Amino acid sequence: MFKFTGKVLSLSAAALFASTVISSADSMDDLVKAAKAEGQLTTIALPHDWCGYGDVIAGFKAKYPEITINELNPDAGSGDEIEAIKANKDNKGPQAPDVIDVGLSFGPTAKADGLIQPYKVSTWDSIPDSAKDAEGFWTGDYYGVLSFQVNKDLVKEAPADWADLLKPEFANSVALAGDPRASNQAIQAVYAAGLSSGAAAGEAAGTAGLDFFKKLNAAGNFVPVIGKAATLAQGQTPILVTWDYNALAGRDTLKGNPPVDVVVPKTGVVAGVYVQAISAYAPHPNAAKLWLEYLYSDEGQIAWLKGYCHPIRFNDLAKNNKIPADVLAKLPPAESYAAAVFPTLDEQGKAKEAITKNWDAVVGANVK
């Protein structure tokens, strides 16, 4: 049973505007009018403390007070969101989600299964081609990149790139934020190290990443502990390889005790992307499309950035000087993200297989 709040649009009202579905962003005035007529938007799996979603939702409510947001199960995972669409194909009531926010791999599969519908927002052209479905069925919304979270009390000069981690001054210092035999975050870290060495995307980078961590382990620099803010603060893992938004949030949580640096490496900048899509069975399709318009507007993108998740239009916003100075001041330099790469699902799959199957044989470190 999903939790929900808010008013439910009557079936008669929904039926009245069922034929007024806006298919593109050609007329925002028409879309706003149709969305307000529907009067409701049903979201799912949007915790308010994730990527600044609390402020994102509040911003949409302030802009369109005529539309009630019905929030289903904030703690659901991507798989739960897909199952919610499947379970409510014939249900126009409050348990049927209009929109989903899921991991990258769920976008193409949801499209193939006929569970989502296409829509291209008005800012479509400023979204990288590698982070969106060409037909508009799903669109990357925000991402993190692998970064180095550094305890400045123990590490006087932070590493600037992956190769620096091999230096003798980082003995017993470097940890991953997961087990690379099972954790996507850790797998992507190994992959990023491989890309940094110059290896080709896919299996080659996965294999090269294993070789890098073999050297790191042999040098005595790798700590086979699943790192977190607490182990970093205690000195057990002074350098932690983790998504930048986790590193930045951890920095805030520690409140200067110890002081923390968050460094985006110069090379091997790998982005992990989430995607936004509209249910093919959305009871409120126009409100869903208006929600996407808000998310991909400058205002919505900057709200995510305030929550430390890099919006998909980040490079475009930075290039046009649209990001407030106080927001940028809390982040690594904008130019650090210009080189971010977005691995394809095929590249991720091949690298994952190489890393998970060969970690024990090549690296031989039991991360736990």
N, C-alpha and C positions, 0 to 999 in steps of 0.2 A: 504494500500500500504506500503510495507516494503522499508526502505531505504537501498541502497547498494552502494558499491564502488568496484573498481578493474576491471580487465579484465575478460572477459567471455571466457571459453574454447569453441572452436568451436565444433559443433556436430560431425564433421568428425573425429576430434582428439579423442573425447570421444568414438566414435564407434570403433575406431582403437584399443583402449585398454580395451574395455568392457569385453573382454574374458580373460584379464590378471588381475583378481582380486585375491589378496593374501588373503588366508583364515586364516592364522595364522601368528605368529611372528617367524616362523622357519628360515626364511631367510630375515634379515633386508636389505641386499644389494638388493634383488629382490623387496622388498617393496618400498625402496627409489626410485629405478629406475622407478617402475610403477607409483608411486605418482608424480614424476617429469614429467612423460609423460602426466599425466592428467593436471598438471599445475595450478590447482586451488583448493581451499578449501573454502566452504561456511559455515560460522558460524552464530549463531543467539543468541541474548540476552546476550552479553558479554560486559558490561560496563567496560571501562578501569580502573575505580576507585574501582572496586569490586574484592576483593581477589587478587589484583596485576595483573589482567588480561592484563593491558596495557603492562607490562614487559613480561608476558607470550607470548603474541602475537608477540612482538618485538623479543623475543628470537627465536621463531619458524621461523620468517622471516629471521633472521640472519643466522640460521642454514641451511635453505632450500630456498634460494632467488629465486629459479626457480618456486616456488609455490606462486601464488598470493592469498592473503586472502581477500575474499569478505564478509564483515561484514553486516549482516542484523540486523535491529532494535535492537540496544544495550539495549534499555529499556523494551523489551518485558518480559513477565512473563512466567512461566513454561507452563501454559495453552496455551499461544500464540505460543510457540514453537511446541507443539503437533499439534495445528491447522495448522501451517505452513507445517508440514509434510503431513497432510491429504489433504490440499488444493493443494499440488504440487506433488501428486503421479505420474502423467503423464507428469510432467514438468521437463525437464532437464536443464532449463535455470537458471538465476542468483537468482531467488526467492525461489529455492528449497534448504533447508538446508541439509548439509551433516552430521552435528553433532549437538547434543543438550546437554545442561547442565541444569538439572531440579531437583526439589525437589524429595526426596526419593519416595514418593507415586506414582509419575508419571512413574517410571521405570517399575514396574510390570504391570501397566495398559497398558502402551505402548507396552510391550511384548505381553500381552494377545490380544491386538488389531492388532498385526502383523505389527507394525509401525517401529520397530527397528530390527537390525540384530546382530548376535553374533560375538564377537571378543575378544580374550584373549591376553592381552599385554604380553610382555616378562617378566615383573616384577610381573606377576599374583600371584605367590606363596607368595609374601610378602604383599599382600593385605588381610586384615582380611576376613574370610569367611562370617561373619555376615554383611559385607558391599559390597557384590557383588552377582550377579546372578550366580548360579552354572554353567549355560550354557554359560555365558559370554554375555548375552543380554544387561546388564547394569552393571556399576561398580561405586561404591562410589568414588568420586574424592577428596573432602575436607569436613571438618566439623568444627563446632564450639562447644564449651561446655559452659554450663551455668556457669557464674562467678559472683563475687561480684566486682563491680566498686565502689571504696571508695574515698570520699573526705578526704584527709589526714589532711587538716586544721581543720576539725570538728571531725574526728574520729582518735584518737591518736593510738589506737591499733585495727587493722582491724580484723574482724571475720575470723576464719580459717575454719569453717564448718557451716552447716546449723543450728545445735543446738545452736551455739553461737549467732545467730540472736535474740534469746529469752532473752538474757541478758539485765538487766535494763539499762545499759549504752547506749543501742541502742534505747531508747525511741524516737518515732517520727522520725525514720531514714530510715526504710527499704521500698523500693518500687519495683514494677515490671515494666518492659519496655512495658507493654501492659495490656489490660483487659483480665483476665483469662477466661472470658466467650466467648471470640472471638479470641484472639491473640494466635497463635501457640507458640510464644516465651514464653508468660506468662504461658500457659498451661504446657509447658515442664518444666518450673521453679517449678510449683506446684508438678508436677510428680517427679522431681529430689529430692525435699524435702521429698516426701514420700518414695522414694527408700533409702534415707539417714537414715530413721528411721528403716530400716530393713524389710520393707514390700516387698512382692513379686511383680515382674514386672506385669504390666497390671492394671486391675481395682483396685486391692488391694493397689498399690502404689498411684494411683490417689486419693483414699479415704483417705489414710494416709496423703497425701499432703494437702488435705482439712483440716484435723484435725490439722496439723502443723500451717497452716495459720489462723485457728480459734484461736489458742493459741497466735500467733503473734499479731493478731488484738486485742484480749482481753487484752494483756499485754500493749497495747498502742504503740507498736513498728512499726506496719504496717502503711504506709502512702498510702491512696487510690488515688494515683495520677499516671498517666502514666509517668514514669520517662524517662529522656533523659539527655544528657550531660549538657544542660542549667540548668535543675532543680537541678542536682547534684552540679554544680558550684555555684548556688545561695543559696544552703543550704536547699532547700525544700525537697530533697531526697538524703541525704548524702551517703546512701548505695543503689546502684541500682543493681538488679539482671538482667543480660543481657548476650547475647552471648559474648564470650570473644573477638571475632574480632571487635564487635561494641565497647566494652569497651576499647580495645587497641587503636582503631582509635580515640575514644573520648578523650582518654588520650593525644594523639598527638595533637588533635585539640585545647585542652585547654592550651597546652604549659606551663604547670607548674602553671597556675593560675585558680584554685588551683592545687597543686600537687595531683596526683591520684595513688592509688594502684589498681592493678587488681589481684584478688585472685581466684584461682580455688579451690573450697572446697575439703576437704579431702575425703568425701564420697558423694554419689549421684552425680557422675560426668556423666552427660547426654550429649550425642553428637547429634547434628542435622546435618544430612548428605545431601549433594547434589550428584547427580549421572550423569555420562557421558554415552552417547550412540550414536550409528551411525544409521542414518535413513535407513530403509529397502529400500528406494528408492533413496539413495544418488547418485547424478550424478558423484561424485568423491570418490568412496569407498576406493581406495588405499590411497589417500591423507587424508581421514578421519581416516584411521587406523594408518597412520604415525603421525597424530596429537595426537591420543591417546598414541602412543608410546612416544611422546615427553612429554605429560602431566604426564605420569606415570614414566618417567625417574627421576633420582635424580635431574637433572637440573630443570625440570618442576615443580616437587614437592616443591623444595626450593623456586622457584619463587612465588608460592602460599603462602608459609609460610612468605615470605617477605611482603605480603599483609595481614598478620595476620590471614589467614585461614589455619587451620591445614590440611596438605595434608594427604590423607588416609594412606600413608606409613610412617607417622611420627615416630611411635614407632620403625620401622625397621631402619629408617635413624638415629634416635637418638642412638639406640643400637650399630650401626656401626660407630658412630662418624663422620657422613657425613654432619652434619649441621654446617655451619660457626658460629664461636663464636659470631660475632657481631650480627647475626640474633637471636641466642638464648638469647643474653643479653637483647633484647627488649621484651621477652616473659616470662610468668610464667615458673617455672622450668619444664623441660621435664618430670620428674617423676610424675608430677601432672596429666599428661594425660594418664599414663599407665593404670589407673583404669577406663578409659572412657568406658561407655556402650552405645551400639547402639540399642535403642528399635526397635523391629520389628513393622511392620505395624499393626499387630493384637494388640500388646501391646499398641501402640500409640492410636489406635482407641478406645479401651476399657477404657483407662485412660482419654482420651478426653471426652468421654460420661459422665463418672463419675464426672469429674471436671466441665464441662460446665453446666450440669443439676443441680448440687447440690451446686455450689458456693454460691448463694444467701442464701439458707437455712442454710448452715453450717457456712460460714464465715460471710456473711451479710455485706460485704464492697463493696460499689458501686465505682469501680475503673473507673476513667475518667480523 
